[in-house]
Amino acid sequence: MAPGAQTIRDRLRRLVAFLGAEGEARIDQREDEAVLHGTQVWYSALSLQFLLILALASTIASLGLMADSAVAIVGAMLIAPLMRPILAVAYGLVTASPVLLARAMVTLAVGVLTTVLIAWLMEQILGLREPTVEILARTRPSLIDLGVAIAAGTAAAIASVRRNVADTLPGVAIAVALVPPLCVSGIALSIGAFEQAWGAALLFAVNLVAIVLSAIVVLLVDGYGALRRAWAGILLMVGLAIVVSVPLATGLRQLEADDVAQRVVEAYLHEHYRINQAVHPNDLSRLDVLLFPDHVFVFLEIKSPAGGFTEAQASELQTALTQRLGRPVNLKVQLLLTNEFLLYPHRSPDGGLPLYGKDDLIPRR
């Protein structure tokens, strides 16, 4: 046990001395080192059971992604066993166990390739040609995803060394979401969407680095391994975290730009068409924002009757977007022409047309 970790444990024991036997029992629920070592050896092993469960999870996740089913994706997260070799990698680094570390890395690599391959095959069989919302949601990681991964990795490591919090692992599996990004990479590679495949692979890499790094810290604080043996692994993980953070910062700026553009467009439609009800804010069917070093490109797809949205109005909207985004905006508005027939022989008491909920101008949330 590391000296610093021993000091922390001694202070914790003195702190809970007033709690009596129950408090002491909770401190002693730290997993025995021999038991933990055996568990990590099991986690690091490449077995038929591991591959079978991972294959099933990958199949469920791939189908859920292509069907846009969040429920199926969550189910795949719950049964996917990829967290096990990742925790074994962290344990191998803090305990300087080269054999265990090598076994865990091989198991992890085989698991990653298996997941990507199954997703690729599923797409080849079903023939998806357009990415779904669930797929696109995993192709643009940001610093927010790094924060989630660090918190979830810390929780996973604590659950692995503390028997009394082991029941939190299902929630951790959902938070980390290791299999879905790999499945997105496989699906994107299958349809030739290499940029989306890269974005999903980056999301998995973020999760992987954050989990290993946070697990190393938890293991050391709880008295497993030694800092003098783990420093090389810590430096490696910190370096990788810095490397992946660079594109994540760009992803965060993209999220901010998306949010600003969405609010500007919805506010314009809501305010302008409160009087002229030609276009409703809910008729905004698509909004894409692309960031470039010297400008921003915004694409809008709006359902509108003929003459419902004019070039002059598009110019006003472009000006508003430029002011809010702080950079020149190239705006493209594509109108999906619609028409409607109102057969309302019964009028309101004031002689006007009755409103039935969907006619009310309520901005889209």
Secondary structure, 3 states (H helix, E strand, C coil): CCHHHHHHHHHHHHHHHHHHHHHHHHHCCECCHHHHHHHHHHHHCCCHHHHHHHHHHHHHHHHHHHHCCHHHHHHHHHHCCCHHHHHHHHHHHHCCCHHHHHHHHHHHHHHHHHHHHHHHHHHHHHCCCCCCHHHHCCCCCCHHHHHHHHHHHHHHHHHHHEHHHHHHHHHHHHHHCCHHHHHHHHHHHHCCCHHHHHHHHHHHHHHHHHHHHHHHHHHHHCCCCCHHHHHHHHHHHHHHHHHHHHHHHHHHHHHHHHHHHHHHHHHHHHHHCCCCCCCCHHHEEEEEEEECCCCEEEEEEEEEECCCCCHHHHHHHHHHHHHHHCCCEEEEEEEEEECCCCCCCCCCCCCCCCCCCCCCCCCCC
